[in-house]
Amino acid sequence: MKQAVDVVILKSMPYSGTTWLNAVLASHDYAFYLGPYHIIFNTRRDEAHTVCKIHGEACPFWMPFYEQWHPEDESFVYKVAQLSGKSMVVINNPNQAMLDRDLKDPRLRLHSIIVYRDGRANINSLLRHSPDKYNTFYYKPEIALDFAQ
């Protein structure tokens, strides 16, 4: 693969709808979705079997990827595109260090999508999905008012 690779960077707060948007974009025949970029990018070769939650050590993509990728010589994202045969890679919320380190390859065309969601909806989702983690909020559904009465 010598042609340019389109990299779609999704930026958002947690619970903003990026999982849904990732699924939509990744459903295209030319797209490859990386998932949590920081987890995959920072995985050591001896931990490659932990990346794929479906196949584990028998993963047909990530195990060979980590055997062939040379981080000192190659862009992580470009190598993903090369081995997957896809011309678009979708990543979610990369940090600045990853952007500086990996996305400077001139063969990559970067496109950003910023996903917004009403802050009240984000807080509601956080409380609903992780009530123990966000226990500083007062939330007791059993005492919620029923306005239908």
Disulfide bonds with the S-S distance in Angstrom:
none
